[in-house]
Amino acid sequence: MIHSRDLLCVVGLTAFLFGLLIWGYVIIIQVTHPEWIYLPFSHVNYFPFNWRLDDVGMAAFGVSAVGFLVWQIELHTKAK
């Protein structure tokens, strides 16, 4: 059975990595196809799937920052 501290560490690392991957995707789209940045992230037309690509990039950056913070706090408290 996984402990809650280990689970929090895994969730933090997962949020950090996937947030960075989505943010990187948005940056690549912004550089290669800047006219797409104002289009919806998905063809589905209801919340939260109808967010614009730049909004998704900002949210992903925030998720990755929080995930990194949680992951680092859990790593440092586990080491002590």
N, CA, C and O atoms as a printed pandas DataFrame, in Angstrom:
     atom_number atom_name residue_name chain_id  residue_number  x_coord  y_coord  z_coord
0              1         N          MET        A               1    0.848   -1.181    0.000
1              2        CA          MET        A               1    0.000    0.000    0.000
2              3         C          MET        A               1    0.892    1.242    0.000
3              4         O          MET        A               1    1.878    1.308    0.734
4              5         N          ILE        A               2    0.543    2.205   -0.814
5              6        CA          ILE        A               2    1.339    3.419   -0.923
6              7         C          ILE        A               2    0.909    4.400    0.186
7              8         O          ILE        A               2   -0.279    4.562    0.463
8              9         N          HIS        A               3    1.884    5.032    0.795
9             10        CA          HIS        A               3    1.614    5.998    1.858
10            11         C          HIS        A               3    1.162    7.321    1.246
11            12         O          HIS        A               3    1.443    7.601    0.080
12            13         N          SER        A               4    0.467    8.126    2.030
13            14        CA          SER        A               4   -0.057    9.393    1.520
14            15         C          SER        A               4    1.068   10.357    1.155
15            16         O          SER        A               4    0.921   11.153    0.227
16            17         N          ARG        A               5    2.189   10.294    1.872
17            18        CA          ARG        A               5    3.329   11.149    1.538
18            19         C          ARG        A               5    3.921   10.772    0.193
19            20         O          ARG        A               5    4.263   11.639   -0.612
20            21         N          ASP        A               6    4.040    9.456   -0.048
21            22        CA          ASP        A               6    4.557    9.000   -1.338
22            23         C          ASP        A               6    3.592    9.359   -2.468
23            24         O          ASP        A               6    4.014    9.733   -3.563
24            25         N          LEU        A               7    2.299    9.240   -2.190
25            26        CA          LEU        A               7    1.298    9.581   -3.184
26            27         C          LEU        A               7    1.355   11.066   -3.524
27            28         O          LEU        A               7    1.236   11.436   -4.692
28            29         N          LEU        A               8    1.532   11.912   -2.530
29            30        CA          LEU        A               8    1.640   13.348   -2.761
30            31         C          LEU        A               8    2.876   13.671   -3.590
31            32         O          LEU        A               8    2.832   14.558   -4.442
32            33         N          CYS        A               9    3.962   12.973   -3.355
33            34        CA          CYS        A               9    5.184   13.165   -4.129
34            35         C          CYS        A               9    4.960   12.772   -5.588
35            36         O          CYS        A               9    5.394   13.477   -6.499
36            37         N          VAL        A              10    4.289   11.659   -5.804
37            38        CA          VAL        A              10    4.018   11.195   -7.170
38            39         C          VAL        A              10    3.065   12.145   -7.890
39            40         O          VAL        A              10    3.268   12.453   -9.065
40            41         N          VAL        A              11    2.043   12.604   -7.205
41            42        CA          VAL        A              11    1.093   13.541   -7.814
42            43         C          VAL        A              11    1.787   14.854   -8.150
43            44         O          VAL        A              11    1.544   15.424   -9.213
44            45         N          GLY        A              12    2.642   15.341   -7.265
45            46        CA          GLY        A              12    3.386   16.570   -7.533
46            47         C          GLY        A              12    4.301   16.442   -8.736
47            48         O          GLY        A              12    4.364   17.344   -9.571
48            49         N          LEU        A              13    5.011   15.325   -8.829
49            50        CA          LEU        A              13    5.903   15.102   -9.966
50            51         C          LEU        A              13    5.112   14.959  -11.263
51            52         O          LEU        A              13    5.526   15.481  -12.298
52            53         N          THR        A              14    3.983   14.263  -11.218
53            54        CA          THR        A              14    3.158   14.098  -12.413
54            55         C          THR        A              14    2.589   15.430  -12.884
55            56         O          THR        A              14    2.600   15.720  -14.080
56            57         N          ALA        A              15    2.092   16.243  -11.954
57            58        CA          ALA        A              15    1.568   17.559  -12.319
58            59         C          ALA        A              15    2.670   18.434  -12.893
59            60         O          ALA        A              15    2.436   19.173  -13.850
60            61         N          PHE        A              16    3.863   18.363  -12.326
61            62        CA          PHE        A              16    4.994   19.134  -12.828
62            63         C          PHE        A              16    5.350   18.733  -14.255
63            64         O          PHE        A              16    5.501   19.591  -15.124
64            65         N          LEU        A              17    5.484   17.444  -14.496
65            66        CA          LEU        A              17    5.895   16.979  -15.822
66            67         C          LEU        A              17    4.832   17.237  -16.885
67            68         O          LEU        A              17    5.143   17.754  -17.958
68            69         N          PHE        A              18    3.589   16.882  -16.599
69            70        CA          PHE        A              18    2.548   17.094  -17.600
70            71         C          PHE        A              18    2.253   18.576  -17.812
71            72         O          PHE        A              18    1.941   18.985  -18.930
72            73         N          GLY        A              19    2.345   19.379  -16.769
73            74        CA          GLY        A              19    2.195   20.825  -16.929
74            75         C          GLY        A              19    3.280   21.405  -17.815
75            76         O          GLY        A              19    3.009   22.259  -18.659
76            77         N          LEU        A              20    4.512   20.942  -17.627
77            78        CA          LEU        A              20    5.601   21.414  -18.487
78            79         C          LEU        A              20    5.429   20.952  -19.924
79            80         O          LEU        A              20    5.708   21.707  -20.855
80            81         N          LEU        A              21    4.973   19.724  -20.114
81            82        CA          LEU        A              21    4.762   19.228  -21.476
82            83         C          LEU        A              21    3.680   20.027  -22.205
83            84         O          LEU        A              21    3.855   20.377  -23.372
84            85         N          ILE        A              22    2.581   20.315  -21.541
85            86        CA          ILE        A              22    1.525   21.106  -22.174
86            87         C          ILE        A              22    1.992   22.528  -22.421
87            88         O          ILE        A              22    1.707   23.099  -23.474
88            89         N          TRP        A              23    2.698   23.102  -21.478
89            90        CA          TRP        A              23    3.228   24.453  -21.651
90            91         C          TRP        A              23    4.217   24.492  -22.817
91            92         O          TRP        A              23    4.197   25.429  -23.615
92            93         N          GLY        A              24    5.073   23.488  -22.916
93            94        CA          GLY        A              24    6.008   23.403  -24.043
94            95         C          GLY        A              24    5.284   23.276  -25.368
95            96         O          GLY        A              24    5.695   23.879  -26.359
96            97         N          TYR        A              25    4.199   22.492  -25.398
97            98        CA          TYR        A              25    3.391   22.367  -26.612
98            99         C          TYR        A              25    2.835   23.722  -27.034
99           100         O          TYR        A              25    2.877   24.073  -28.213
100          101         N          VAL        A              26    2.317   24.480  -26.078
101          102        CA          VAL        A              26    1.764   25.797  -26.383
102          103         C          VAL        A              26    2.855   26.737  -26.887
103          104         O          VAL        A              26    2.611   27.514  -27.809
104          105         N          ILE        A              27    4.036   26.684  -26.311
105          106        CA          ILE        A              27    5.148   27.524  -26.763
106          107         C          ILE        A              27    5.547   27.168  -28.194
107          108         O          ILE        A              27    5.794   28.054  -29.013
108          109         N          ILE        A              28    5.608   25.877  -28.490
109          110        CA          ILE        A              28    5.962   25.451  -29.855
110          111         C          ILE        A              28    4.906   25.922  -30.850
111          112         O          ILE        A              28    5.248   26.393  -31.934
112          113         N          ILE        A              29    3.631   25.801  -30.497
113          114        CA          ILE        A              29    2.561   26.295  -31.372
114          115         C          ILE        A              29    2.675   27.798  -31.552
115          116         O          ILE        A              29    2.473   28.308  -32.654
116          117         N          GLN        A              30    2.997   28.514  -30.480
117          118        CA          GLN        A              30    3.100   29.969  -30.563
118          119         C          GLN        A              30    4.243   30.389  -31.483
119          120         O          GLN        A              30    4.131   31.397  -32.181
120          121         N          VAL        A              31    5.323   29.641  -31.495
121          122        CA          VAL        A              31    6.469   29.985  -32.343
122          123         C          VAL        A              31    6.220   29.577  -33.798
123          124         O          VAL        A              31    6.523   30.334  -34.720
124          125         N          THR        A              32    5.667   28.381  -33.997
125          126        CA          THR        A              32    5.522   27.876  -35.361
126          127         C          THR        A              32    4.249   28.348  -36.055
127          128         O          THR        A              32    4.265   28.576  -37.264
128          129         N          HIS        A              33    3.155   28.498  -35.328
129          130        CA          HIS        A              33    1.871   28.915  -35.900
130          131         C          HIS        A              33    1.204   29.942  -34.994
131          132         O          HIS        A              33    0.246   29.605  -34.299
132          133         N          PRO        A              34    1.677   31.178  -34.979
133          134        CA          PRO        A              34    1.133   32.160  -34.036
134          135         C          PRO        A              34   -0.355   32.474  -34.259
135          136         O          PRO        A              34   -1.018   32.959  -33.342
136          137         N          GLU        A              35   -0.880   32.211  -35.437
137          138        CA          GLU        A              35   -2.304   32.488  -35.679
138          139         C          GLU        A              35   -3.207   31.478  -34.976
139          140         O          GLU        A              35   -4.405   31.731  -34.848
140          141         N          TRP        A              36   -2.689   30.368  -34.524
141          142        CA          TRP        A              36   -3.481   29.343  -33.829
142          143         C          TRP        A              36   -3.650   29.636  -32.340
143          144         O          TRP        A              36   -4.476   28.995  -31.690
144          145         N          ILE        A              37   -2.901   30.573  -31.784
145          146        CA          ILE        A              37   -2.863   30.769  -30.341
146          147         C          ILE        A              37   -4.229   31.201  -29.776
147          148         O          ILE        A              37   -4.508   30.978  -28.598
148          149         N          TYR        A              38   -5.074   31.815  -30.609
149          150        CA          TYR        A              38   -6.380   32.285  -30.131
150          151         C          TYR        A              38   -7.496   31.273  -30.393
151          152         O          TYR        A              38   -8.656   31.540  -30.081
152          153         N          LEU        A              39   -7.156   30.122  -30.959
153          154        CA          LEU        A              39   -8.153   29.082  -31.225
154          155         C          LEU        A              39   -8.404   28.251  -29.974
155          156         O          LEU        A              39   -7.562   28.218  -29.077
156          157         N          PRO        A              40   -9.555   27.579  -29.900
157          158        CA          PRO        A              40   -9.819   26.701  -28.756
158          159         C          PRO        A              40   -8.846   25.525  -28.723
159          160         O          PRO        A              40   -8.340   25.094  -29.759
160          161         N          PHE        A              41   -8.592   25.015  -27.527
161          162        CA          PHE        A              41   -7.686   23.887  -27.344
162          163         C          PHE        A              41   -8.276   22.602  -27.905
163          164         O          PHE        A              41   -7.536   21.700  -28.299
164          165         N          SER        A              42   -9.598   22.511  -27.943
165          166        CA          SER        A              42  -10.279   21.308  -28.421
166          167         C          SER        A              42  -11.485   21.710  -29.261
167          168         O          SER        A              42  -11.926   22.858  -29.205
168          169         N          HIS        A              43  -12.011   20.787  -30.025
169          170        CA          HIS        A              43  -13.214   21.051  -30.812
170          171         C          HIS        A              43  -14.491   20.938  -29.994
171          172         O          HIS        A              43  -15.563   21.325  -30.459
172          173         N          VAL        A              44  -14.382   20.404  -28.769
173          174        CA          VAL        A              44  -15.535   20.277  -27.885
174          175         C          VAL        A              44  -15.910   21.676  -27.384
175          176         O          VAL        A              44  -15.045   22.450  -26.973
176          177         N          ASN        A              45  -17.203   21.988  -27.424
177          178        CA          ASN        A              45  -17.612   23.366  -27.171
178          179         C          ASN        A              45  -18.267   23.551  -25.805
179          180         O          ASN        A              45  -19.312   24.195  -25.711
180          181         N          TYR        A              46  -17.666   22.993  -24.729
181          182        CA          TYR        A              46  -18.135   23.272  -23.379
182          183         C          TYR        A              46  -16.949   23.278  -22.430
183          184         O          TYR        A              46  -15.913   22.662  -22.683
184          185         N          PHE        A              47  -17.136   23.996  -21.327
185          186        CA          PHE        A              47  -16.075   24.224  -20.351
186          187         C          PHE        A              47  -15.609   22.896  -19.759
187          188         O          PHE        A              47  -16.456   22.040  -19.501
188          189         N          PRO        A              48  -14.370   22.680  -19.539
189          190        CA          PRO        A              48  -13.167   23.481  -19.734
190          191         C          PRO        A              48  -12.481   23.219  -21.068
191          192         O          PRO        A              48  -11.368   23.694  -21.291
192          193         N          PHE        A              49  -13.124   22.477  -21.950
193          194        CA          PHE        A              49  -12.481   22.107  -23.207
194          195         C          PHE        A              49  -12.501   23.210  -24.254
195          196         O          PHE        A              49  -11.812   23.097  -25.268
196          197         N          ASN        A              50  -13.257   24.258  -24.044
197          198        CA          ASN        A              50  -13.307   25.341  -25.010
198          199         C          ASN        A              50  -12.372   26.497  -24.664
199          200         O          ASN        A              50  -12.524   27.595  -25.200
200          201         N          TRP        A              51  -11.408   26.263  -23.778
201          202        CA          TRP        A              51  -10.424   27.298  -23.452
202          203         C          TRP        A              51   -9.553   27.577  -24.663
203          204         O          TRP        A              51   -9.302   26.694  -25.484
204          205         N          ARG        A              52   -9.097   28.818  -24.763
205          206        CA          ARG        A              52   -8.155   29.154  -25.822
206          207         C          ARG        A              52   -6.794   28.556  -25.497
207          208         O          ARG        A              52   -6.490   28.246  -24.345
208          209         N          LEU        A              53   -5.993   28.404  -26.524
209          210        CA          LEU        A              53   -4.693   27.767  -26.360
210          211         C          LEU        A              53   -3.777   28.562  -25.434
211          212         O          LEU        A              53   -3.027   27.970  -24.658
212          213         N          ASP        A              54   -3.823   29.894  -25.501
213          214        CA          ASP        A              54   -2.975   30.682  -24.611
214          215         C          ASP        A              54   -3.426   30.569  -23.151
215          216         O          ASP        A              54   -2.593   30.608  -22.246
216          217         N          ASP        A              55   -4.726   30.431  -22.913
217          218        CA          ASP        A              55   -5.220   30.218  -21.548
218          219         C          ASP        A              55   -4.762   28.867  -21.005
219          220         O          ASP        A              55   -4.388   28.754  -19.837
220          221         N          VAL        A              56   -4.794   27.852  -21.852
221          222        CA          VAL        A              56   -4.330   26.523  -21.451
222          223         C          VAL        A              56   -2.846   26.573  -21.101
223          224         O          VAL        A              56   -2.415   25.932  -20.142
224          225         N          GLY        A              57   -2.063   27.325  -21.867
225          226        CA          GLY        A              57   -0.634   27.458  -21.580
226          227         C          GLY        A              57   -0.373   28.122  -20.237
227          228         O          GLY        A              57    0.513   27.699  -19.495
228          229         N          MET        A              58   -1.136   29.153  -19.922
229          230        CA          MET        A              58   -0.962   29.822  -18.626
230          231         C          MET        A              58   -1.352   28.905  -17.477
231          232         O          MET        A              58   -0.663   28.851  -16.458
232          233         N          ALA        A              59   -2.458   28.184  -17.640
233          234        CA          ALA        A              59   -2.890   27.258  -16.585
234          235         C          ALA        A              59   -1.880   26.125  -16.409
235          236         O          ALA        A              59   -1.600   25.715  -15.282
236          237         N          ALA        A              60   -1.333   25.617  -17.512
237          238        CA          ALA        A              60   -0.351   24.532  -17.436
238          239         C          ALA        A              60    0.927   24.998  -16.746
239          240         O          ALA        A              60    1.538   24.238  -15.994
240          241         N          PHE        A              61    1.332   26.231  -16.993
241          242        CA          PHE        A              61    2.512   26.756  -16.313
242          243         C          PHE        A              61    2.269   26.840  -14.813
243          244         O          PHE        A              61    3.145   26.502  -14.017
244          245         N          GLY        A              62    1.080   27.292  -14.426
245          246        CA          GLY        A              62    0.745   27.352  -13.006
246          247         C          GLY        A              62    0.699   25.981  -12.360
247          248         O          GLY        A              62    1.186   25.800  -11.244
248          249         N          VAL        A              63    0.114   25.009  -13.059
249          250        CA          VAL        A              63    0.053   23.641  -12.533
250          251         C          VAL        A              63    1.455   23.068  -12.379
251          252         O          VAL        A              63    1.744   22.396  -11.389
252          253         N          SER        A              64    2.331   23.328  -13.349
253          254        CA          SER        A              64    3.693   22.801  -13.250
254          255         C          SER        A              64    4.462   23.454  -12.100
255          256         O          SER        A              64    5.257   22.792  -11.433
256          257         N          ALA        A              65    4.232   24.735  -11.867
257          258        CA          ALA        A              65    4.917   25.410  -10.759
258          259         C          ALA        A              65    4.451   24.850   -9.409
259          260         O          ALA        A              65    5.269   24.598   -8.525
260          261         N          VAL        A              66    3.156   24.660   -9.257
261          262        CA          VAL        A              66    2.632   24.100   -8.010
262          263         C          VAL        A              66    3.091   22.652   -7.843
263          264         O          VAL        A              66    3.465   22.244   -6.743
264          265         N          GLY        A              67    3.063   21.880   -8.917
265          266        CA          GLY        A              67    3.531   20.495   -8.864
266          267         C          GLY        A              67    4.993   20.396   -8.481
267          268         O          GLY        A              67    5.374   19.529   -7.694
268          269         N          PHE        A              68    5.821   21.285   -9.035
269          270        CA          PHE        A              68    7.236   21.293   -8.683
270          271         C          PHE        A              68    7.436   21.636   -7.215
271          272         O          PHE        A              68    8.262   21.023   -6.539
272          273         N          LEU        A              69    6.678   22.617   -6.718
273          274        CA          LEU        A              69    6.782   23.006   -5.317
274          275         C          LEU        A              69    6.386   21.854   -4.395
275          276         O          LEU        A              69    7.085   21.574   -3.421
276          277         N          VAL        A              70    5.273   21.184   -4.692
277          278        CA          VAL        A              70    4.815   20.063   -3.873
278          279         C          VAL        A              70    5.841   18.929   -3.912
279          280         O          VAL        A              70    6.169   18.346   -2.879
280          281         N          TRP        A              71    6.335   18.628   -5.088
281          282        CA          TRP        A              71    7.312   17.549   -5.256
282          283         C          TRP        A              71    8.585   17.828   -4.464
283          284         O          TRP        A              71    9.095   16.936   -3.786
284          285         N          GLN        A              72    9.105   19.049   -4.540
285          286        CA          GLN        A              72   10.331   19.398   -3.829
286          287         C          GLN        A              72   10.131   19.406   -2.321
287          288         O          GLN        A              72   11.005   18.953   -1.581
288          289         N          ILE        A              73    9.001   19.911   -1.856
289          290        CA          ILE        A              73    8.722   19.908   -0.421
290          291         C          ILE        A              73    8.660   18.474    0.088
291          292         O          ILE        A              73    9.230   18.167    1.135
292          293         N          GLU        A              74    7.977   17.593   -0.637
293          294        CA          GLU        A              74    7.876   16.198   -0.215
294          295         C          GLU        A              74    9.229   15.496   -0.259
295          296         O          GLU        A              74    9.524   14.683    0.617
296          297         N          LEU        A              75   10.050   15.788   -1.251
297          298        CA          LEU        A              75   11.385   15.173   -1.304
298          299         C          LEU        A              75   12.244   15.608   -0.135
299          300         O          LEU        A              75   12.935   14.784    0.466
300          301         N          HIS        A              76   12.212   16.883    0.196
301          302        CA          HIS        A              76   13.055   17.392    1.279
302          303         C          HIS        A              76   12.550   16.984    2.660
303          304         O          HIS        A              76   13.353   16.795    3.573
304          305         N          THR        A              77   11.235   16.845    2.830
305          306        CA          THR        A              77   10.744   16.390    4.132
306          307         C          THR        A              77   10.948   14.892    4.294
307          308         O          THR        A              77   11.092   14.412    5.419
308          309         N          LYS        A              78   10.964   14.142    3.197
309          310        CA          LYS        A              78   11.198   12.705    3.270
310          311         C          LYS        A              78   12.667   12.410    3.580
311          312         O          LYS        A              78   12.978   11.409    4.225
312          313         N          ALA        A              79   13.574   13.285    3.118
313          314        CA          ALA        A              79   15.005   13.069    3.338
314          315         C          ALA        A              79   15.405   13.313    4.798
315          316         O          ALA        A              79   16.423   12.791    5.252
316          317         N          LYS        A              80   14.623   14.091    5.527
317          318        CA          LYS        A              80   14.984   14.405    6.917
318          319         C          LYS        A              80   14.559   13.349    7.875
319          320         O          LYS        A              80   14.793   13.475    9.076
